[in-house]
């Protein structure tokens, strides 16, 4: 929970003004982020900016913005990463980027050998269809990663930390990233969506992926019924499997449809992480985490 500062030496109106500003920020934080993605998308199309460079800069800006919000309107102050944890997370972020490149390379090779015909829709109709397709594919791949024994050995690396913040969103096994991103990109590629449409989907997925993992106390209101949120995703990381649904990280509609929506306004996980920590290496054991999928489970008497 957010810590209220010592206001003994401050005028009452100073605290009131600060509290009001934080409350406004709780409502404005997500719209600001989403509108920045819309601005970037329209600017790239209008001025023909380099898309790869635009995504890289937007990724950095998104992380910095959310990290700042974690200090201004944190959900839990004890979830702030330590300096040592940041070093671990930086290493895993490199593996996440490597996994993304691996997945993209496989998808590019498959699509190069496969003739594809696009849906022939206007961009305004194509983007919503692609977003729904991407979200559903991601939901199914994510849910499978929790139910399949081998995929869980790969994906579970992401669930080991006992905190949920924007910095450890990149704590992933590279094969997990390659599998999930590759599955989504291959599906969209086979359906032949345009490059402009795929760029819009990529920006939205980037925004949502980092936003839901941020340690921020925000307000989405009715959007909870459509979009995934940090409140929902914290439940996904719960060590209590009865409440750890929410496999959608962009849209919440699939969790509603398939019965994995567990959030309510007063519901917060008591403990986040894996249920049996002994089955996974600690996050700081980076080499052991990378080798975990090929390790044999310990023999039991």
C-alpha positions as CSV (number, residue, x, y, z in Angstrom):
1,X,0.0,0.0,0.0
2,X,1.0,3.6,-0.5
3,X,2.8,5.2,2.5
4,X,1.3,8.5,3.6
5,X,4.2,10.9,4.3
6,X,4.7,12.6,7.6
7,X,2.7,15.9,7.3
8,X,3.4,17.2,10.8
9,X,5.4,20.1,9.6
10,X,3.3,20.9,6.5
11,X,0.2,23.0,6.3
12,X,-3.0,21.0,5.8
13,X,-3.7,22.5,2.4
14,X,-0.3,21.4,1.2
15,X,-1.1,17.7,1.9
16,X,-4.6,18.2,0.4
17,X,-3.2,19.6,-2.8
18,X,-0.6,16.8,-3.1
19,X,-3.2,14.2,-2.5
20,X,-5.5,15.7,-5.2
21,X,-2.6,15.8,-7.6
22,X,-1.9,12.1,-7.0
23,X,-5.5,11.2,-7.4
24,X,-5.7,13.1,-10.8
25,X,-2.5,11.3,-11.9
26,X,-4.1,7.9,-11.0
27,X,-6.8,8.6,-13.5
28,X,-4.6,10.3,-16.2
29,X,-1.6,8.0,-16.1
30,X,-3.0,5.4,-18.6
31,X,-4.7,7.8,-21.0
32,X,-1.4,9.8,-21.3
33,X,0.5,6.6,-22.1
34,X,-2.1,5.4,-24.6
35,X,-2.4,8.8,-26.3
36,X,1.4,8.9,-26.7
37,X,1.2,5.6,-28.6
38,X,-1.5,7.0,-30.9
39,X,0.5,10.2,-31.5
40,X,3.6,8.1,-32.4
41,X,1.6,5.9,-34.8
42,X,0.1,8.8,-36.7
43,X,3.4,10.6,-36.7
44,X,5.3,7.6,-38.2
45,X,2.7,7.3,-40.9
46,X,2.6,11.0,-41.7
47,X,6.4,11.7,-41.6
48,X,7.6,8.3,-42.6
49,X,9.9,7.9,-39.6
50,X,12.0,4.8,-39.2
51,X,9.6,2.3,-37.4
52,X,12.3,0.2,-35.8
53,X,13.9,3.2,-34.2
54,X,10.6,4.7,-33.2
55,X,9.6,1.5,-31.4
56,X,13.0,1.4,-29.6
57,X,12.7,4.9,-28.4
58,X,9.1,4.5,-27.4
59,X,10.0,1.4,-25.4
60,X,12.6,3.3,-23.5
61,X,10.2,6.2,-22.9
62,X,7.5,3.9,-21.7
63,X,9.8,2.2,-19.2
64,X,11.0,5.6,-17.9
65,X,7.5,6.9,-17.6
66,X,6.2,3.9,-15.7
67,X,9.2,3.8,-13.4
68,X,8.5,7.5,-12.5
69,X,4.9,6.6,-11.8
70,X,6.0,3.8,-9.5
71,X,7.6,6.5,-7.3
72,X,4.8,9.0,-7.6
73,X,1.8,6.7,-7.2
74,X,3.1,3.2,-6.1
75,X,0.8,0.3,-5.3
76,X,3.3,-1.0,-2.7
77,X,6.5,0.8,-1.8
78,X,8.2,-2.5,-0.7
79,X,7.9,-3.6,-4.3
80,X,10.5,-1.0,-5.5
81,X,13.5,-2.9,-7.0
82,X,16.8,-2.8,-5.2
83,X,20.0,-1.9,-7.0
84,X,21.0,-5.6,-7.0
85,X,17.7,-6.6,-8.4
86,X,18.0,-4.0,-11.2
87,X,21.3,-5.6,-12.2
88,X,19.6,-9.0,-12.5
89,X,16.6,-7.5,-14.4
90,X,18.9,-5.8,-16.9
91,X,20.5,-9.2,-17.7
92,X,17.1,-10.8,-18.2
93,X,16.0,-7.9,-20.4
94,X,18.8,-8.8,-22.7
95,X,17.5,-12.3,-22.9
96,X,14.0,-11.0,-23.6
97,X,15.3,-9.0,-26.5
98,X,17.2,-12.0,-27.8
99,X,14.1,-14.1,-27.5
100,X,12.1,-11.5,-29.5
101,X,14.7,-11.6,-32.3
102,X,14.7,-15.4,-32.3
103,X,10.9,-15.5,-32.6
104,X,10.8,-12.8,-35.3
105,X,13.5,-14.7,-37.3
106,X,11.5,-17.9,-37.3
107,X,8.3,-16.1,-38.2
108,X,10.1,-14.3,-41.1
109,X,11.5,-17.6,-42.4
110,X,8.1,-19.3,-42.3
111,X,6.2,-16.5,-43.9
112,X,8.9,-16.1,-46.7
113,X,8.1,-19.6,-47.8
114,X,4.3,-19.2,-47.5
115,X,2.2,-17.2,-49.9
116,X,-0.2,-14.9,-47.9
117,X,-3.2,-12.9,-49.0
118,X,-4.3,-10.0,-46.9
119,X,-7.9,-9.4,-45.7
120,X,-8.2,-6.4,-48.0
121,X,-9.8,-4.2,-45.4
122,X,-9.4,-0.5,-44.7
123,X,-6.9,0.3,-41.9
124,X,-9.7,1.4,-39.6
125,X,-11.4,-2.0,-39.8
126,X,-8.1,-4.0,-40.0
127,X,-6.6,-2.7,-36.8
128,X,-9.5,-3.8,-34.4
129,X,-9.6,-7.2,-36.1
130,X,-5.9,-7.6,-35.7
131,X,-6.0,-6.5,-32.1
132,X,-8.7,-9.1,-31.3
133,X,-6.7,-11.8,-33.1
134,X,-3.5,-10.9,-31.4
135,X,-5.1,-10.7,-28.0
136,X,-6.9,-14.1,-28.4
137,X,-3.7,-15.8,-29.7
138,X,-1.7,-14.3,-26.8
139,X,-4.3,-15.3,-24.3
140,X,-4.3,-19.0,-25.5
141,X,-0.5,-19.2,-25.7
142,X,-0.2,-17.7,-22.2
143,X,-2.8,-20.0,-20.7
144,X,-1.1,-23.0,-22.3
145,X,2.2,-21.9,-20.9
146,X,0.6,-22.3,-17.4
147,X,-0.9,-25.7,-18.1
148,X,1.8,-27.5,-20.1
149,X,4.6,-29.0,-17.9
150,X,7.5,-28.1,-20.2
151,X,6.2,-24.7,-21.2
152,X,5.7,-23.9,-17.5
153,X,9.3,-24.7,-16.8
154,X,10.1,-22.0,-19.3
155,X,7.4,-19.4,-18.4
156,X,7.6,-19.9,-14.7
157,X,10.9,-18.1,-14.6
158,X,8.9,-14.9,-15.0
159,X,6.8,-15.7,-12.0
160,X,9.6,-16.3,-9.5
161,X,10.1,-12.7,-8.3
162,X,8.2,-11.8,-5.1
163,X,7.4,-8.4,-6.5
164,X,5.6,-7.1,-9.6
165,X,7.1,-3.9,-11.1
166,X,8.0,-2.5,-14.5
167,X,11.7,-3.5,-14.2
168,X,11.1,-7.2,-13.8
169,X,8.6,-7.3,-16.6
170,X,11.7,-8.4,-18.6
171,X,12.5,-11.3,-16.3
172,X,11.8,-14.0,-18.9
173,X,13.4,-17.0,-20.4
174,X,14.3,-16.3,-24.0
175,X,12.5,-19.4,-25.2
176,X,9.3,-18.2,-23.5
177,X,9.5,-14.9,-25.4
178,X,10.2,-16.6,-28.7
179,X,7.3,-19.0,-28.2
180,X,4.7,-16.4,-27.2
181,X,5.7,-13.6,-29.5
182,X,6.4,-16.0,-32.4
183,X,2.9,-17.6,-32.0
184,X,1.2,-14.2,-32.2
185,X,3.3,-12.8,-35.0
186,X,2.9,-16.0,-37.0
187,X,-0.9,-15.9,-36.7
188,X,-1.1,-12.3,-37.8
189,X,1.4,-13.0,-40.6
190,X,-0.7,-15.9,-42.0
191,X,-3.8,-13.6,-42.0
192,X,-1.9,-11.1,-44.1
193,X,-2.5,-7.9,-42.1
194,X,-0.7,-4.8,-43.5
195,X,2.5,-3.4,-42.2
196,X,0.7,-0.3,-40.9
197,X,-1.8,-2.5,-39.0
198,X,1.0,-4.7,-37.5
199,X,2.8,-1.5,-36.4
200,X,-0.4,-0.3,-34.6
201,X,-0.7,-3.7,-32.9
202,X,2.9,-3.7,-31.8
203,X,2.6,-0.3,-30.1
204,X,-0.6,-1.3,-28.3
205,X,1.0,-4.6,-27.2
206,X,4.1,-2.8,-25.9
207,X,2.0,-0.2,-23.9
208,X,-0.2,-2.9,-22.3
209,X,2.6,-5.4,-21.7
210,X,4.6,-2.9,-19.6
211,X,1.6,-1.0,-18.1
212,X,0.0,-4.1,-16.5
213,X,3.3,-5.1,-14.9
214,X,3.9,-1.7,-13.3
215,X,3.8,-1.2,-9.6
216,X,1.3,1.7,-9.9
217,X,-2.0,2.6,-8.2
218,X,-4.1,3.7,-11.1
219,X,-7.8,3.9,-11.9
220,X,-9.3,2.5,-15.1
221,X,-13.0,2.6,-14.2
222,X,-15.3,0.9,-16.7
223,X,-12.2,0.0,-18.9
224,X,-11.6,-2.9,-16.5
225,X,-14.2,-4.7,-18.5
226,X,-12.3,-4.4,-21.7
227,X,-8.6,-3.8,-20.9
228,X,-6.2,-5.7,-18.7
229,X,-4.9,-3.6,-15.8
230,X,-2.1,-3.7,-13.2
231,X,-4.7,-4.7,-10.6
232,X,-5.8,-7.7,-12.7
233,X,-2.2,-8.7,-13.6
234,X,-1.0,-8.6,-10.0
235,X,-3.6,-11.3,-9.3
236,X,-2.2,-13.3,-12.2
237,X,1.1,-13.3,-10.3
238,X,-0.6,-14.5,-7.1
239,X,0.8,-17.6,-5.4
240,X,-2.8,-18.5,-4.7
241,X,-3.8,-20.3,-7.8
242,X,-7.5,-19.9,-7.0
243,X,-7.3,-16.2,-7.9
244,X,-4.4,-16.3,-10.4
245,X,-6.3,-16.1,-13.6
246,X,-6.0,-13.1,-16.0
247,X,-4.0,-14.6,-18.8
248,X,-4.8,-11.7,-21.1
249,X,-2.2,-8.9,-20.8
250,X,-3.8,-6.5,-23.2
251,X,-7.6,-7.2,-23.3
252,X,-9.6,-8.6,-20.5
253,X,-12.5,-9.8,-22.6
254,X,-11.0,-13.3,-23.1
255,X,-10.7,-13.8,-19.4
256,X,-14.3,-12.9,-19.1
257,X,-15.3,-15.2,-21.9
258,X,-13.3,-18.2,-20.8
259,X,-13.8,-18.0,-17.0
260,X,-10.4,-16.8,-15.9
261,X,-11.5,-13.3,-14.7
262,X,-11.1,-13.2,-10.9
263,X,-10.6,-9.5,-10.1
264,X,-12.9,-7.4,-8.0
265,X,-12.2,-3.9,-6.6
266,X,-11.2,-5.1,-3.1
267,X,-9.1,-8.2,-4.2
268,X,-5.3,-8.0,-4.0
269,X,-2.9,-10.9,-3.8
270,X,-1.4,-11.5,-0.4
271,X,1.8,-13.1,-1.9
272,X,3.0,-13.1,-5.5
273,X,5.4,-15.6,-7.0
274,X,5.4,-19.3,-7.7
275,X,3.5,-21.6,-5.4
276,X,6.4,-23.9,-4.8
277,X,9.6,-21.8,-4.9
278,X,11.8,-24.9,-4.6
279,X,10.9,-26.0,-8.1
280,X,12.6,-22.9,-9.7
281,X,16.0,-21.3,-9.2
282,X,16.0,-17.9,-7.6
283,X,15.9,-14.9,-10.0
284,X,19.5,-14.0,-9.1
285,X,20.7,-17.4,-10.3
286,X,20.6,-16.3,-13.9
287,X,22.5,-19.2,-15.5
288,X,20.5,-21.8,-13.5
289,X,17.3,-20.1,-14.7
290,X,18.4,-20.3,-18.3
291,X,19.2,-24.0,-17.9
292,X,16.1,-24.8,-15.9
293,X,14.0,-26.1,-18.8
294,X,16.5,-28.9,-19.5
295,X,17.2,-29.8,-15.9
296,X,15.7,-33.0,-14.6
297,X,13.5,-32.6,-11.5
298,X,15.1,-33.8,-8.3
299,X,14.3,-37.4,-7.3
300,X,12.0,-37.8,-4.3
301,X,12.2,-40.7,-1.9
